[in-house]
Amino acid sequence: MASAPDSDPDPRREAHALVASARALLQELVEEGVTDSLTPPTTAGPSRDASGRVDTRPPTPRSAPPSRPDGGAAPAVSPTASAMDREAVPWADRRPTLEEVRSHLGECVRCDLARGRHSIVFGDGNPDADLMFVGEAPGEQEDLRGLPFVGRAGELLTQMIEKGIGIPRSQVYICNIVKCRPPRNRNPLPPEVSACRPFLDGQIRAVAPRVIVTLGKPAAGLLLGREVAITRLRGTWQEYQGIPLMPTLHPAYVLRQYTPENRRAVWQDLKAAWERSRA
């Protein structure tokens, strides 16, 4: 008599299915910009003395880490600066120049990003641009050169502008939410964003663009004042302070997910933004 087939599932097939599900979930989290939450916090157990008893003494304060990549002296950071939301600025009731906004920013020490930066990365481009791009934060190359979007993602953005919509990069204006590079290129923290917000708003008021293009989730979320899913929001017209706003994918994301669909989506977004800025 033939034996009945084994009713237990094939463990290899089940393992492959679990791996595929995990990969799909990870990809979704990457697209939504929440991969930081995948790293569990490091928790150390209680310290014990030589006899094995728990040491109840207060911990020894940590020494401050080196503040500059080049070993230079740390700029003094105001202890209350990270709590600022909106700084009083002299252009509150008028349109400033970019030079005035940059001068007021100064050698900024309003948040802890000042401790590790090499350069302040203010912005670049046409001060009277019809089209303005807002990204997240400077990276390593931007920090070294003091200009936004000059690394690999910047090269792709330049191609998108010059080859995609057919205008020189110098004809648009480009800046970031924060003006100093976060450590290890992490997302800017809320106090850092708050400290820089008056200067981003000052740049927008100074340039007075006809259209703003936000690059990636953090920039779109900041200007729209809410959490966004950029892969779903991109390509849909929004508004910031009466200015039409087009959210699109960040060039760094496009480099990681270099598919025809993503490249076509960004090209369509930029083409729509440029056409509206010329209307």
C-alpha positions in Angstrom: 0.0 0.0 0.0 1.3 3.4 -0.9 2.0 5.7 2.1 0.0 8.9 2.5 1.8 12.0 1.4 3.5 14.1 4.1 1.1 16.8 5.3 3.9 18.9 6.8 4.9 21.9 4.6 8.3 21.9 2.9 10.5 23.8 5.4 12.7 25.2 2.6 9.7 26.5 0.7 8.3 28.1 3.9 11.7 29.7 4.6 11.9 31.1 1.1 8.4 32.6 1.5 9.3 34.2 4.8 12.4 35.8 3.3 10.4 37.1 0.3 7.9 38.7 2.7 10.6 40.3 4.8 12.3 41.7 1.6 8.9 43.2 0.5 8.4 44.8 3.9 11.9 46.2 4.0 11.5 47.7 0.5 8.2 49.4 1.6 9.9 50.8 4.7 12.8 52.1 2.6 10.4 53.8 0.2 8.6 55.5 3.1 11.9 56.7 4.7 11.4 54.8 8.0 14.4 52.5 7.9 15.9 54.2 11.0 13.3 52.5 13.1 14.6 49.1 12.0 17.8 49.6 14.1 17.0 48.5 17.7 18.3 50.8 20.5 21.4 49.5 22.3 20.6 48.9 25.9 23.4 48.0 28.3 22.7 46.0 31.5 23.4 47.4 34.9 27.1 47.7 35.8 28.4 45.4 38.6 31.3 45.7 40.9 34.0 43.0 41.4 31.8 41.0 43.8 28.9 40.9 41.3 26.7 43.4 43.0 24.9 46.0 41.0 26.8 49.3 41.1 24.3 52.0 42.1 26.8 54.9 41.7 25.8 57.6 39.2 27.4 57.0 35.8 30.6 58.9 34.9 29.7 61.7 32.4 30.9 61.0 28.9 33.6 63.3 27.5 32.5 65.4 24.5 33.4 63.9 21.1 35.6 65.7 18.7 33.6 68.5 17.2 35.3 69.0 13.9 36.4 66.5 11.3 39.7 68.4 11.0 40.3 68.4 14.7 39.6 72.2 15.0 38.0 73.8 18.0 34.3 73.4 18.5 32.0 76.4 17.9 30.2 77.2 21.1 26.5 76.1 20.7 23.9 78.0 22.6 22.2 75.7 25.1 18.8 77.1 24.2 19.3 77.2 20.5 18.0 73.7 19.8 14.6 74.6 21.4 14.0 77.6 19.0 11.1 77.2 16.7 11.0 80.5 14.8 13.7 83.1 15.2 12.9 86.8 15.0 14.3 88.0 11.7 14.5 91.5 10.3 12.6 90.6 7.1 9.4 89.4 8.8 7.3 91.9 6.9 9.2 92.3 3.6 11.1 90.4 1.0 14.8 90.2 1.9 17.8 89.5 -0.4 19.6 86.2 -0.2 22.7 88.2 0.9 20.7 89.5 3.9 19.5 86.1 4.9 23.0 84.6 4.6 24.4 87.5 6.7 21.8 86.9 9.4 22.6 83.2 9.4 26.3 84.1 10.0 28.6 81.4 11.3 25.6 79.6 12.8 25.8 77.8 16.1 22.0 77.6 16.7 22.0 73.7 16.9 24.4 70.8 17.5 25.1 70.3 13.8 27.5 73.2 14.1 29.9 71.0 16.1 30.6 68.6 13.3 30.3 70.6 10.1 33.1 71.6 7.7 31.1 74.2 5.9 27.7 75.9 6.0 25.8 74.9 2.8 23.5 77.8 2.3 22.2 77.5 -1.3 23.2 77.9 -5.0 21.7 79.3 -8.2 19.7 82.1 -9.6 18.4 84.5 -6.9 15.4 85.3 -9.1 14.7 81.8 -10.2 11.2 80.8 -11.2 11.9 77.2 -10.1 13.3 76.4 -6.6 14.4 73.0 -5.4 14.4 72.1 -1.7 16.2 69.0 -0.4 16.9 67.5 3.0 20.5 68.2 4.1 24.0 68.4 2.8 26.1 65.2 2.4 29.8 64.7 2.6 30.7 66.4 -0.7 28.4 69.3 -0.1 29.9 69.8 3.4 33.4 69.9 1.9 32.6 72.2 -1.0 30.0 74.4 0.7 27.5 73.9 -2.2 24.2 71.9 -2.3 23.8 68.8 -4.4 27.3 68.3 -5.8 27.8 64.6 -4.9 26.4 61.7 -6.9 22.8 62.7 -6.1 23.7 66.2 -7.2 25.1 65.0 -10.5 21.8 63.2 -11.2 19.8 66.2 -10.2 21.9 68.4 -12.6 21.2 65.9 -15.4 17.5 65.9 -14.5 17.4 69.7 -14.8 19.7 70.2 -17.8 18.9 67.1 -19.9 15.4 66.5 -18.6 13.8 69.9 -18.8 16.5 71.5 -20.9 17.7 74.5 -18.8 21.0 75.2 -17.2 21.2 74.3 -13.5 22.3 77.9 -12.8 18.8 79.0 -13.9 17.2 77.4 -10.9 17.8 77.9 -7.1 18.7 74.9 -4.9 18.9 74.7 -1.1 18.2 72.3 1.8 16.1 72.2 4.9 19.2 72.4 7.1 22.4 74.0 6.2 24.9 71.7 8.0 25.6 68.0 7.4 24.0 65.7 10.0 26.4 63.0 11.3 26.6 59.9 9.1 24.0 61.5 6.8 21.1 60.8 9.2 17.8 62.6 8.9 17.8 66.1 10.5 16.3 66.1 14.0 13.3 68.4 14.9 15.4 70.9 16.9 17.9 71.1 14.0 15.1 71.7 11.5 13.5 74.3 13.8 16.8 76.2 14.1 17.2 76.4 10.3 13.5 77.0 9.5 13.7 80.8 9.5 16.5 80.8 7.0 14.8 78.3 4.6 11.7 80.6 4.8 13.9 83.6 4.2 15.4 81.9 1.1 11.9 81.2 -0.2 10.8 84.7 0.4 14.0 86.2 -1.2 13.8 84.1 -4.3 10.0 84.2 -4.6 9.8 81.3 -7.0 6.8 80.6 -9.1 7.1 76.8 -8.2 8.8 74.9 -5.5 10.0 71.3 -6.1 10.7 69.3 -2.9 13.1 66.4 -3.2 12.2 63.5 -1.0 10.0 62.9 2.0 11.6 65.1 4.7 11.4 68.3 2.5 7.9 67.6 1.5 6.8 66.8 5.0 8.3 69.9 6.5 6.8 72.4 4.0 3.4 70.7 4.0 3.4 70.3 7.8 2.5 66.7 7.9 3.8 63.1 7.5 3.8 62.1 3.9 4.4 58.9 1.9 6.5 60.4 -0.9 6.0 57.4 -3.3 2.3 58.1 -3.2 2.4 61.9 -2.9 4.9 62.6 -5.7 3.5 64.1 -8.8 0.4 65.7 -7.1 0.3 69.5 -6.8 0.4 70.9 -3.3 0.9 74.5 -2.0 3.3 76.3 0.4 2.5 79.9 1.4 0.6 80.4 -1.8 3.3 78.9 -4.0 2.5 75.8 -6.1 4.6 72.9 -4.7 5.5 69.7 -6.6 6.8 66.8 -4.4 9.1 64.3 -6.2 11.6 61.6 -5.3 15.0 62.5 -4.0 17.8 61.8 -6.5 19.6 59.6 -3.9 16.5 57.4 -3.9 16.5 57.3 -7.7 20.1 56.2 -7.6 19.3 53.4 -5.2 16.2 52.4 -7.1 17.4 53.2 -10.7 14.4 51.8 -12.6 12.8 53.2 -15.7 9.6 53.8 -13.7 11.4 56.0 -11.1 13.3 58.0 -13.7 10.2 58.5 -15.8 8.2 59.6 -12.7 10.8 62.3 -11.7 11.1 63.5 -15.3 7.3 63.9 -15.5 7.3 65.8 -12.1 10.0 68.2 -13.2 8.5 68.8 -16.6 5.1 69.6 -15.0 6.9 72.0 -12.5 8.8 73.7 -15.2 5.8 74.2 -17.4 3.8 75.6 -14.6 6.6 78.0 -13.7 6.5 79.3 -17.2 2.7 79.8 -17.4 
